[in-house]
Amino acid sequence: MSKSREILFIFITCIAQFLSLSALNQTVAPVMVLAKNFHIEDYGTLSWFSASYSMSVGTFILPAGRLGDMYGYKRIYLIGWAWFAVWSLISGFGYTSGVILFSICRAFQGIGPALLVPNAVALIGRTLPVGQKRNIGFACFGACGPLGATAGAVFGALLADFAWWPWCFWVLSMICIIVMGLAFLILPDESVTTAELKEPQRQRPKFDYWGTITGVSGLVLINFALNQAPLVTWGNPYIGSILGVGCLFMVAFVLVELYSTDYPLIPIRGLQKEAIFALTCIVAGWGSHGIWAYYLYLFLEHLRGHSALLTAAETSPVAVTGVMFAFSTVWLLKRVGVSYVMFIAMTFFMAGSLLLAMMPLNQTYWAQTFVSVLIMPGAMNLSYPAANILMSSALPKEKQGIAASLVSTMVNYSISCGLGFAGSIHRYTIVHEIQEVRLIGLRGALYLAVALGLFGMLIAFIFIFVSHGKERRK
């Protein structure tokens, strides 16, 4: 491709990440506006608006990556934009329904980014050659995360404060249609390369139906139980039943992937130690990030009384530092390797959450809040591109959809599960404390984010020693 075509290609693939994070923040920034519209007073119900979206993105990414490997990344990418547009339009009419129906619409909306994100990453991994160009492509993709989150927060707050919050979804629907047309024109048609034609007995991979049924069912049931428990308490019998059935489905999924299919959704047997360490760090770190992001907005809007627009302005520095950290990943990977980059990212996850958890209610924004907002993008934009680069290099071209699915599944699903665990801690903290109920409950949830960050740091530290041991043996 020419230089200008490469730039257009990177733009049209990275916009999937940009709008995916924008859509997540559509219900985070104007959280108190939505609370008034639906007459909601507890944090647990409000978290469903974000958790249902992240649950769908994290769950349906698994089969979406395989569909791209089978039928072409460009084709599934275009279908993803059409789905995203339709369900964003429908979600906008959620103002006429109740909380449950609106959360269901958000869940269906999340299937769009689930189709988009892994196939966008796969297009980058397949089209750009290994080395500097591919690393820059992944860095740009990672940089679009905080940019999209900021844009979603700012425009969501503007429309919610000065117009009407459903316009957030209707405008997004129109943008998706425009991007779908541009993607059709810009993305190159996929073809089998000469090297791939020479491979013996080359054939299209088959779809893993049993893996999809067991994996998607298990992930949905577990996530539903975790996010519903704060509302009805863990003592409710159906929560334990749903969680148990979900775990059984996941056991069945692992057995299917290991013994019953030649084309697994997750190549469990082929995963190297480095990939397992990196994915574990992603789970811990991004679970911490989901809690940090949601409770930061609640802290600023509900406890400090800031408007949605002011809160969006206060969190906007993530766009600047996020881009800086994303592109520094390319430089860091060349000099210190993935294990050190992951350790730095996990440290940022922990430190950003700790600053927020210990923040006094009446403290100025320019103290702990500002510092936390500045460093948290370092956690996101060092870990995500590094994990994508590692997984893309570990798997061949025809399995780039699987590589992208693994990282994106871990990112989005851990965000949703983290919110579920945090909601339970918040609920039970309120039960046992009388004074300063709101602030204490919020701090309890945030300390879980700190613990997840510390766990990620520990895994990354072990990762460093394993990598050094491997280098010494060589």
Buried (B, 14 or more C-beta within 10 A) or exposed (E): EEEEEBEBBBBBBBBBBBBBBBBBBBBBBBBBBBBEBBEBEBBBBBBBBBBBBBBBBBBBBBBBBBBBBBBBBBBBBBBBBBBBBBBBBBBBBBBEBEBEEBBBBBBBBBBBBBBBBBBBBBBBBBBBEEEEBBBBBBBBBBBBBBBBBBBBBBBBBBBBBEEBBBBBBBBBBEBBBEBBEBBEEBBEEBEEEEEEEEEEEEEEBEBBEBBBBBBBBBBBBBBBBBBBBBBEEBEBEEBEEBBEBBBBBBEBBBEBBEEEBEBBBBBEEEBEEBBBBBBBBBBBBBBBBBBBBBBBBBBBBBBBEBBBBBBBBBBBBBBBBBBEBBBBBBEBBEEEBBBBBBBBBBBBBBBBBBBBBEBEEEEEBEEBBBBBBBBBBBBBBBBBBBBBBBBBBBBEBBBBBBBBBBBBBBBBBBBBBBBBBBBBBBBBBBEEEEEEEBBBBBBBBBBBBBBBBBBBBBBBBBBBEBBEEEEEEE
